[in-house]
Amino acid sequence: MQSEIKALKEKLKLNDELLIREQEKMTARSKAHIGVLAELAVQSNKVKALEEKLKQNDELLMREKEKMTAHSKAHNGKLAELAVQSNKVKALEEKLKQNDELLMREKEKMTAHSKAHNGKLAVQSNKVKALEVDNVALKEKVALLKRDLSRACGDRDGGKASSQPKD
């Protein structure tokens, strides 16, 4: 009877130790998961900010497109040159749209993968940063195209377009 009690006490002690180890593992996993969720929230906020910037850029590009259309109607002699510029802007708009869609897909991937794979978060973050760099480059291209378009319109108007107030 004593040996059975001793064996049961030993088994209870081993079970308690195992339970403590499992609780420690579970606590560590929970902390890691909370850390991943926090980082996901940060990255999600960054993506939302980028989406808002892209939306603003799209609106700006649309306003610029409307201006280009008005100028092309007023100056039929430069219609071919304006059409080329318009096509470039459209291509950039499509690229911005594709980048926006890619950002959304990357956000969805980050959400799904972060729950299961903590290590993949850095890779997803790098993709977002690369897209941010691409978008900055695209914005610079749009600015150059706008400048070239403004110069083309200014050349056509004999310098009059540069004295008109911009909307």
N, C-alpha and C positions, 0 to 999 in steps of 0.2 A: 504494500500500500504506500509506504514512504517513497519507494523508488518511482512509483507511478506519479505521485504528487511532485516529486523532484523533476521528473521528465516533463510533466505538464507545465511546471513553472519555467523550465528551460525553453520549452517550445513557445510559451507565452512571451518570454523575454525576446526570443528571436523574432517572433511576429511583431512585437512592439518596435524593435530596431528596424525591421523591414518597413513597417508603417511610417516611421519617422523619416527614413531615407526616401520613401515615395513622396511624402509630404514636402520634403525639401526639394525634390526634383520638380514637383508640381508648382511650388512657389517660384522656383527659378524659371520654369517655362512661362508662368503667368507674367512675371516681371519682363521677360524677354518679349512676350507678346504685346504687353502694354507699351514697351519701347518702340516696337515696330508700328503699332497703331499711332503713336505720337508722331513718328517720322512720316507715316503715311498721311496724317493730317497736314503736316507742314508741306509735303510734296503736293498734296491735293490743293492746298491754298495757292501754291505757286502756279499750278496748272490753271486754276480758276483766274488768277491774275493775268496769266498769259492769254487765256481765252478772251478776257475782257479787252486786253490790248489788241488782240486780233480783230475783235468786233469793231473797235474804234477805228482800226486801220482799214477794215472793210468799208465802213461808213465814209471815211476820208477818201478812200479810193473811188467810191461811188460818186461822191461830190466832184472829185477831179474828173471823172469820166464824163459827167454831165457838162462840166465846163469845156472839156475838149470837144464835145459834140456841138456846143454852141459856137465855138470858134471855127469849127470846120464848116458849118453852114454859112458863117459870115465871110469866110475866106476860101472860096472854091478852088483857087489856084494852089492852095497848100493841102488839099484834101488827101492826096496820096501819102504825104509825109505824116499827117495826123493819123491816118489809118494805121500806118506802121507803128506809131507810138501807142495807139490804142490797143493794138494787138499785143504789144509788149506788156502793157498794164494788165490786160486780160490774162496773159500767161502768168504774171506775178500774182494776180488775184487767185488764179487756180492753184498756184503753188502754195499761197497762204492758206487756201481752203484745204488743200491736201495736208499741209502741216497741222492745221487745226484738227482735222480728222485723225491724223497720226497721234497728235497729243491726246485726243480723247481715247484712242485705242491703248496708248501707253498708260494712261491713267487707269483704265479698266484692268489692264494686265497687272499694273502695280498693286491694285486693290486685291486682286485674286491671289497673286503670288506672295504678297507680304504676309498673308495669313498662314501660309504653309511653309514659305521659305524665307527666313530672315536674311540670309546672305545675298539674295538676289536684289535687295533694295538698292544697293549701291550701283548696280548695273543699270537699273531703271532710272535712277537719279541722273546718271551720266547721259542717258539717252535724252532726258528732258533738257539737260544743259546743252547738249549738242543741237537740239531743236531750237533752243533759245538763241544760240549763236547763228544758226541758219536764218532764223526770223530777223535777227539784227542785220544780217547781210542782205536779206531781201528788202528790208526797210531802206537800207542804204541805196540799193538799186532803184527802188521806187523814187527816192529823193533825187537821184541822178536823172532818172527819166523825166521827172517833173521839171527839173532845172533845164534839161534839154528842150522839153516841150515849151517851157516858158520862153526860152531863147528863140526857138523856132517861131513862136507866135510873135515875139518882139521883133524879130528880123522881118517878118512879113508885114507887120504894122508900121515899120519904119521907126521903131522905138516907142510908139504910142501905147502899146499894150503894157509896157512897164510903168507908165504913169497912171494907169487906171487902178482904182482900189481893188484889192483882192477880197473875195468873200470868205 
